Amino acid sequence: MAKQYASLRNIKFMLHEMFAVSELTKYPHFSHLDKESLGMILDAAVQLADTLLKPYYEEMDRNEPQFQNGEIKVHPHVKTIIRAMGEAGFTGSGLSLEAGGQQLPETIGSAIGFWFAAANNGVTTFSALTPGAANLIASFGTQEMKDLYIAKMLSGEWQGTMALTEPHAGSSLHYITSSAEPTEHGYYKIKGQKVYISAGNHDQVENSIHLMLAKIKGAPAGTKGISLFVVPQKRIEDGKLIDNDVRSIGIYHKMGQKATPATHLATGERDDCRGWLVGEPHKGLTYMFQMMNEARIGTGIAGASIASAAYYAALEYANERTQGQPLGQKGQDPNQPQTLIINHPDVKRMLLFQKAVVEGSLGLLMQCSNYADLVHVTEGEEKEKYELLLDFLTPVAKTYPTEFGQQAVSAGVQCFGGGGYCNDFPVAQMYRDIRITTIYEGTTGIQSLALLGRNIMLKNGKAAILYFQEVGKTINEAEKYDALKPYAKILQAEMGRLQKVTQYLVGFAMKGETELFLADATLYMEMFGIIAIAWQWLAQGIVAKQALLIGNLQGEDENFYESKLHTMKFFFHYEIPKTQGLATRLLDTEVLTVALEKEIFV
Ligand SMILES: Cc1cc2nc3c(=O)[nH]c(=O)nc-3n(C[C@H](O)[C@H](O)[C@H](O)COP(=O)(O)OP(=O)(O)OC[C@H]3O[C@@H](n4cnc5c(N)ncnc54)[C@H](O)[C@@H]3O)c2cc1C
C-alpha cells in the first residue's frame, strides 16, 4: 500500500479553519474538552490507524471470513483492533458522557472515522456498527438494558449490529416478517430470518448484540407495525452467557470489504430466542432512523476515505512511473528518457478529479457533522434550523461521496494502467471495496427518492429554503474577493438552475403525477450533489484565499492553499458543466421509463 492514505493537513484545515471545532468547547456540552485534548485524540487515532489498521488492509482481504461448523471465523487481528478502539475510547466517541461515551464533537468523530477507513475500510465496519447500536439503547432503551449492554459494547468485548434486512425485504422494510410474541416474563419470543447482517455473530467477540426489527403479533401492517428489539446472540442467565437461539446459517462471499462478514441469521428455530422491546411498540423504524442516519453519514465517509486512499496511491505511482514523452515534444525520440506519467495532462486531470471528489466530499460530510454538533449547543429556532439542514442533506452526503467516490477510485485504477487491474497494487481492492457503499444503508435510488420525494418539501419547504440561504451566504462571502467573484457567479447561476428544475418536477407532484415527479430522482440527486460540492469548494476557496492574503506562510502551507484554489477551479470548470446536461434531461418532457405500454427489454 502507498505510504500515504489521507492528508492530516487537510483534516486539520477542515477541523480548525473551515469548521472551528475548538470553538465548540466554549459550550457546556463540550466543555470537558479543549483544543489540546482534541489534538491529542486525533494524534492517537492516526497512530492507531498506522500501526493496527493499515498494515492489515490487504491481508484481511486475502483471508476472508469463513463459516465453519456453524461458527463465523474472522481474522484474529479483528479482536486486537476492536479492543484497542474500545480501550482508547474511539468506539464510544460520539456517545454521551452519561452513557459512558466520550461526547466528542461529531466533526472530530467524522475526521477520525475518515482516517480509520482510509487506512483499512474493510475492518472499520466492526467498530462503526457497535456505537450506533449502543446509542440506540442509550437513547431509547431501559436503564436495565443500558447497564447490561453499553459498557461491554463500547469496550469491544461485545459486538453491536443492525439487523433489518430479510430475504424479501431490503429497500422496503415494510415487508419484514420477523415476528415477536409477547410473553408474561417481559421478553418477546423472536422468530424469523435476517440476511447480510454485517459483523453478526463472529468469533472475535464474546457476544453479538443485534438491534433487530420485528413485528409484534397483531401489529398494524407496514412500517407502522415495526418494533425494535435487543436480541443478543447469548443472553445472560444466572450470571452466565447462554445460547439465545440466534443461529448463524452462513455468510455471503462478498466482492469487497471482505474483512467483515455479512451474516445470514435464523432466530427462534428452537422457539427459544428472546428479544427485549426497545422503547414503545410499533415505533421501531422511527428509532432505527437514528442509527440509519448516523450510518448514512458513516457510509459517505467510507466512500470519501476509500477514494482518498486510492488518490494517494495513484499520486505516488504517477510520480514514480515513467512512460512516453511530453505532449508538447515533437516526435518521440527513443534516445530521450521517458517522462513521469504525472506530466501527461490526462493523468493530471484524473488526479485532480480524484482530489476534487475526495476533498469536496469531505467538506460536505464535515458540514453535516458540524450541523449535528450545532444541534447540541443551540436551542429553539436555531436548533431546529440545524436539525433540518442535517436531515435535508443526509441523503446527499451519503450519495455524492459514494457515487463519485467510485468514479474517483476508477480514475485511480486508470492511473496505474494494467497494474491497477492486478493485485500487485491495492487500488484493485479499493475499487472492489467502495462498490458496496452505494448499495447498503439505502441504495442511491432510495436516497434520491428521499431527497426529491421527501426532503424538498420537508416542513413545507422550510429545509430547502434554509439550504438555499446557507449557500447564498457562501456566495455573498466569495463576492468580496475579486479572484472568487466568477465562481460565486457560477454557483449563483447553478442554484437558479436547480430551483428551476425543482419547481418543474414538483409541478408533477402537485398534479398527483407521482411517477413523473420521481422517475428521474437519481439524476436529480446527481445534479444536486455536484452543486452541493461546488458550494463546499467555494467555501474552501474563501478560506484558502484569506490565508494567502494574510500571507506570512511557510512554503508547504502556501502550496496547500494554492492547491486548494486550483482544485476549486478544476471543480468549477470540469465538473459543474455536467449539470447542464442533467438539467436538460430533467426538463425534457419525454420520459421513457414510465408507463411503458410495449415490451422494451427484448
Ligand atoms: C455487504 C452488505 C452488508 C450489509 N449489511 C447490512 C446490515 O448490517 N444490516 C442490514 O440490515 N442490512 C445489511 N445489508 C443489506 C442492505 O442494506 C440491502 O442490500 C440494501 O438495502 C438493498 O436491499 P436489497 O439487497 O434487498 O435490494 P432491493 O431492495 O431488492 O433493490 C434492488 C434494486 O432495486 C432498486 N429499488 C428497490 N426499491 C426501489 C424503489 N422503491 N424505487 C426505486 N428503486 C428501487 C434499488 O435501488 C436497487 O437498485 C447489507 C448488504 C450487503 C450487500
The ligand as an SDF file (V2000), in Angstrom:
LIG
                    3D

 53 58  0  0  0  0  0  0  0  0999 V2000
  -22.1480   -6.3400    2.2070 C   0  0  0  0  0  0  0  0  0  0  0  0
  -23.5070   -5.9860    2.7260 C   0  0  0  0  0  0  0  0  0  0  0  0
  -23.6470   -5.6080    4.0470 C   0  0  0  0  0  0  0  0  0  0  0  0
  -24.9050   -5.3110    4.5610 C   0  0  0  0  0  0  0  0  0  0  0  0
  -25.0530   -5.0300    5.8940 N   0  0  0  0  0  0  0  0  0  0  0  0
  -26.3040   -4.9550    6.4210 C   0  0  0  0  0  0  0  0  0  0  0  0
  -26.5080   -4.8770    7.8360 C   0  0  0  0  0  0  0  0  0  0  0  0
  -25.5440   -4.8250    8.6090 O   0  0  0  0  0  0  0  0  0  0  0  0
  -27.7740   -4.8600    8.3030 N   0  0  0  0  0  0  0  0  0  0  0  0
  -28.8630   -4.9220    7.4840 C   0  0  0  0  0  0  0  0  0  0  0  0
  -29.9750   -4.9130    7.9720 O   0  0  0  0  0  0  0  0  0  0  0  0
  -28.7130   -4.9730    6.1230 N   0  0  0  0  0  0  0  0  0  0  0  0
  -27.4630   -5.0120    5.5930 C   0  0  0  0  0  0  0  0  0  0  0  0
  -27.2930   -5.1070    4.2230 N   0  0  0  0  0  0  0  0  0  0  0  0
  -28.4530   -5.0940    3.3750 C   0  0  0  0  0  0  0  0  0  0  0  0
  -28.5580   -3.8070    2.5390 C   0  0  0  0  0  0  0  0  0  0  0  0
  -28.9620   -2.7410    3.3410 O   0  0  0  0  0  0  0  0  0  0  0  0
  -29.5220   -4.0980    1.3750 C   0  0  0  0  0  0  0  0  0  0  0  0
  -28.8510   -4.9840    0.4920 O   0  0  0  0  0  0  0  0  0  0  0  0
  -29.9470   -2.8240    0.6540 C   0  0  0  0  0  0  0  0  0  0  0  0
  -30.7640   -2.0320    1.4700 O   0  0  0  0  0  0  0  0  0  0  0  0
  -30.7020   -3.1400   -0.6390 C   0  0  0  0  0  0  0  0  0  0  0  0
  -31.6990   -4.1100   -0.4320 O   0  0  0  0  0  0  0  0  0  0  0  0
  -31.7770   -5.3790   -1.3930 P   0  0  0  0  0  0  0  0  0  0  0  0
  -30.4380   -6.0060   -1.4520 O   0  0  0  0  0  0  0  0  0  0  0  0
  -32.9090   -6.2170   -0.9540 O   0  0  0  0  0  0  0  0  0  0  0  0
  -32.0660   -4.7810   -2.8330 O   0  0  0  0  0  0  0  0  0  0  0  0
  -33.5060   -4.3610   -3.3850 P   0  0  0  0  0  0  0  0  0  0  0  0
  -34.2490   -3.5930   -2.3540 O   0  0  0  0  0  0  0  0  0  0  0  0
  -34.1580   -5.5430   -3.9590 O   0  0  0  0  0  0  0  0  0  0  0  0
  -33.1000   -3.3610   -4.5570 O   0  0  0  0  0  0  0  0  0  0  0  0
  -32.6550   -3.7880   -5.8480 C   0  0  0  0  0  0  0  0  0  0  0  0
  -32.6130   -2.5770   -6.7750 C   0  0  0  0  0  0  0  0  0  0  0  0
  -33.9290   -2.0330   -6.9220 O   0  0  0  0  0  0  0  0  0  0  0  0
  -33.9370   -0.6580   -6.5630 C   0  0  0  0  0  0  0  0  0  0  0  0
  -35.1760   -0.3530   -5.8510 N   0  0  0  0  0  0  0  0  0  0  0  0
  -35.7490   -1.0590   -4.8520 C   0  0  0  0  0  0  0  0  0  0  0  0
  -36.8560   -0.4430   -4.4390 N   0  0  0  0  0  0  0  0  0  0  0  0
  -36.9910    0.6690   -5.1740 C   0  0  0  0  0  0  0  0  0  0  0  0
  -37.9390    1.7340   -5.2120 C   0  0  0  0  0  0  0  0  0  0  0  0
  -38.9750    1.7770   -4.3770 N   0  0  0  0  0  0  0  0  0  0  0  0
  -37.7530    2.7250   -6.0960 N   0  0  0  0  0  0  0  0  0  0  0  0
  -36.6880    2.7340   -6.9260 C   0  0  0  0  0  0  0  0  0  0  0  0
  -35.7620    1.7640   -6.9420 N   0  0  0  0  0  0  0  0  0  0  0  0
  -35.9070    0.7450   -6.0710 C   0  0  0  0  0  0  0  0  0  0  0  0
  -32.7390   -0.4630   -5.6540 C   0  0  0  0  0  0  0  0  0  0  0  0
  -32.2790    0.8940   -5.6760 O   0  0  0  0  0  0  0  0  0  0  0  0
  -31.7350   -1.4330   -6.2660 C   0  0  0  0  0  0  0  0  0  0  0  0
  -31.0850   -0.8170   -7.3360 O   0  0  0  0  0  0  0  0  0  0  0  0
  -26.0290   -5.3570    3.7030 C   0  0  0  0  0  0  0  0  0  0  0  0
  -25.8700   -5.7080    2.3620 C   0  0  0  0  0  0  0  0  0  0  0  0
  -24.6350   -6.0470    1.8770 C   0  0  0  0  0  0  0  0  0  0  0  0
  -24.5100   -6.4900    0.4420 C   0  0  0  0  0  0  0  0  0  0  0  0
  1  2  1  0
  2  3  1  0
  2 52  2  0
  3  4  2  0
  4  5  1  0
  4 50  1  0
  5  6  2  0
  6  7  1  0
  6 13  1  0
  7  8  2  0
  7  9  1  0
  9 10  1  0
 10 11  2  0
 10 12  1  0
 12 13  2  0
 13 14  1  0
 14 15  1  0
 14 50  1  0
 15 16  1  0
 16 17  1  0
 16 18  1  0
 18 19  1  0
 18 20  1  0
 20 21  1  0
 20 22  1  0
 22 23  1  0
 23 24  1  0
 24 25  2  0
 24 26  1  0
 24 27  1  0
 27 28  1  0
 28 29  2  0
 28 30  1  0
 28 31  1  0
 31 32  1  0
 32 33  1  0
 33 34  1  0
 33 48  1  0
 34 35  1  0
 35 36  1  0
 35 46  1  0
 36 37  1  0
 36 45  1  0
 37 38  2  0
 38 39  1  0
 39 40  1  0
 39 45  2  0
 40 41  1  0
 40 42  2  0
 42 43  1  0
 43 44  2  0
 44 45  1  0
 46 47  1  0
 46 48  1  0
 48 49  1  0
 50 51  2  0
 51 52  1  0
 52 53  1  0
M  END
$$$$
